[in-house]
Amino acid sequence: MTDKESATISLLSSKLESLKGFDLNMIIGVDGFVDEIIHVVDKRQDFNNFMRVGYIEELGNRIVKAAGLSANIEFVVQQTKLGGNGPIYSNALIEYGVRLTYIGAIGLPDIHPVFKPMADRAAAVYPLCEPGHTDALEFTDGKLMLGKYSGLSAIDWERFKEVLGGVDKIAEMIKQCHLFGMENWTMVPNMSGLWEGLINEVFPLLPDKDVKPVAFFDLADPEKRTKADILNAMALIGRFESKFRTILGLNEKELYEIADVFGVREESLKASTEAVYKKLGIYCLVVHPTKKAVCMVDGEYYQADGPFCARPKLTTGAGDNFNAGFCLAQSLGLDPESSLLLGVATSGYYVRNAKSPAFDDLLKFLRDWRSGNI
């Protein structure tokens, strides 16, 4: 770590210490999944012991060799937990101490047990439908998310209005919030229609504010959606800028997918981020590769290296934890570089401990990071 990086982390720690006891109100939705964290068996010694498949390419090669033949691939569930971009992101924000309202696919008529801890700590929850299900295959070099989410088609603008009590009630809720986010556009088939409903029916009821609240969006791997759908979604996200400081969060793969849709052909992460940002016309684009994070805010480019973990305990949800840290910092009025550092520290803690940090956990993690003890 350079002297500059150490000084920047020390400054962030001081800022966060001074912001203890903050009072933030956030509204997040709308997906929800039951995640099974899975290891794939390579060789089994006995009933209780096995060697796992370590890398995605190894599993890919095994599947390719089975073409025209057959194969038996064994999954071993390591953990069953709440999943989905919205719930994991919300869970991390609740851990930090925000007042959070969650609207989404967390079980109906009864909240699914994996969401109960989050629901019990939230300020309010509004269940929309049954959750989807994800088999999250974890490897040393990444993860494969095998999703089953047809039930999320029940989420649309009419359902959203019905559950929340109409557009006037929705507007009153949004007027009081510091951050508003409707996550997982890719897996919620009617999300664009939900955004259109908010823009057309709720936005006219919202006041113009000198300091706009944050609106955060996470597409969640749009590769399977058509170019026309993606371009429409990007245009809708841009329209949120009239009432919010709009932030779009992407991982590196998603950045290049969006760049391709826009016809952007750049060779570097920085150039691609800058080019896509110019196309979006929003306050902030933030991108989180594995070892660092970058963002464009008000036309300026920022970068921060992260506390990379070569042997993570859990990677599913790392991006959502990064987004939670980054958006918390933005909601608190921190500068872009501090926001990136809070994001990478939040995800760095999460992958090492398989849980989101509380505020004091984060402060200790920052101290340990600065001193080289992680």
Secondary structure, DSSP 8 states (H G I E B T S, - for coil): --HHHHHHHHHHHHHHHHTTT---EEEEEE--EEEEEEEEEEEESSSS-EEE--SHHHHHHHHHHTTTS-----EEEEEEEEESHHHHHHHHHHHHT-EEEEEE-S-SSS--GGGHHHHHHSSEEEE-S--EEEEEEEETTEEEEEEE-GGGGG--HHHHHHHHTSHHHHHHHHHT-SEEEE--TTT-TTHHHHHHHIIIIIGGGS---SS--EEEEE---GGGS-HHHHHHHHHHHHHGGGTSEEEEEE-HHHHHHHHHHTT---SSHHHHHHHHHHHH-SSEEEE--SSEEEEEETTEEEEEE----SS-S--TTHHHHHHHHHHHHHHTT--HHHHHHHHHHHHHHHHHHTS---HHHHHHHHHHHHHT--
